[in-house]
């Protein structure tokens, strides 16, 4: 099968399927899922919202995904410390 027909379709628009994007998406969606489960079980809205933000950030490319996820983690930490 000729891969020259498939590769241009994978690299157009916002579809980034290189290995770093896949690993970053797997990592940040896993962390976001953990935040969502924790927020759901503890009935805490702040970690739940942070987990949703991290999970939705996985639809972006690697750099914005990482920055949004780190900002969400810092925001959840800061808001939870402030609530005490």
Secondary structure, 3 states (H helix, E strand, C coil): CCCHHHHHHHCCCCCCCCHHHHHHHHHHHHHHHHHHHHHHHHCCHHHHHHHHHHHHHCCCCHHHHHHHHHHHHHHHHHHHHHHC
